[in-house]
């Protein structure tokens, strides 16, 4: 099971002076169970790309297959497939709290599953489970107005609204933008938990658009780098972050951790590769220093 | 994304029409319209039509796009023609029910329709070749003399500028909210009329909220930059009348003399 893009190109406003090609011949596969990060400078086509994953945009050229089903056919069947894909590919846009509209948190979260045709007991179960997954207590928040909550809580409600549809793939477009450091950390923990699967919920495939290279290094299995609508790099983050020239051309920098370890290595300290977070990096440096000492070099 | 949305129907370009001062363009359009109403003789209309076609070709806007502006008014034009065809007394060439279709009616209807078409084409030429911001600037400049009479020229222009400025922003926002709700399973293209109306709620509520938030932010930002109305305010891109404007006015006056001559010669 996977989401597969085959030679996808997309042009905004074709046939007008404002015509602009946002995606150039992109082919990629997002395998189920992976954590895929998408990085790129502003205007590199990230947002356009993710809108193809659940059929919100139809490619000008090429096809998108969700679990092997083409969601771009322009006939009735194709439209049905795109609608189904929206159930299996959950989409959390930037600043998702701006899409809240219901009078209570519970009603807003129930909006998605209700559109899927659920009601009654099953619906309430879904809402409870989704709020719990997003880290909110149903009893405390269910009957509140979403507009009275704090920014971070609103965002959790909006994410719960997508989770309530029980998607197997979850697309998050810069989910931590505009949050304070603590909110950011808590949200990334939630995302990591969703990926593992918790509380009776199966593990989710995460597709994560981010500017934070440190988050990507820490969490992602796969990294896709876009530059002006073209796919320039893809692979595991450790491998991709070694391509410094291509990254710089795409307007990105390797994460601070990678830069630090690289510069230590350049001084002759044999730091092993593969550290993905601060703790692992610290352990790697410690190990390198110890082996250095044993060799009597310092 | 912002640049990919057309504001109004401005079609960027660098033709003669694009470079004319918007005030001159606006005034010339008004004068042109008056002439269309005054010189109603056939030869004068031939010249006016030729002139309009020439301007259309010069504008650099594809003819197909300009002609597209007739589309929404097509049935009014057809209806006008029919009314004239049926209700003008004269030499009948056919009889439909109680209506006599006359040659005079056909000629008169044709002329009136041509007048409508010319008026629509010329005014859309103005909006095709003038950016909305320039247009509001021109309106402010032209209304300024009436300030003594209590016309709030600057305020009107500022309101229009702000409204125009936020049209693309709100379109973009609507698009974003629609896509977010579509991702949550709403289908805007299906269902009964009532269902479709209900589907608007999840779009309108967030849209209104964000519009109010933006209005607040804007008011604050304007105040922070000491905005206090139009008194003593200068413009970064002041409108300036240049050589081509004088040429345009000259050409227009010549055209008027020609039209007047044709008109009085035929009448």
Interface residues (C-beta under 8 A of the other chain):
Chain A: X12 X13 X16 X17 X18 X20 X51 X54 X56 X83 X86 X87 X90 X91 X93 X96 X98 X99 X100 X101 X111 X112 X115 X116 X147 X161 X162 X165
Chain B: X1 X3 X4 X5 X6 X11 X12 X176 X177 X179 X180 X181 X182 X183 X184 X185 X186 X187 X201 X202 X205 X206 X209 X210
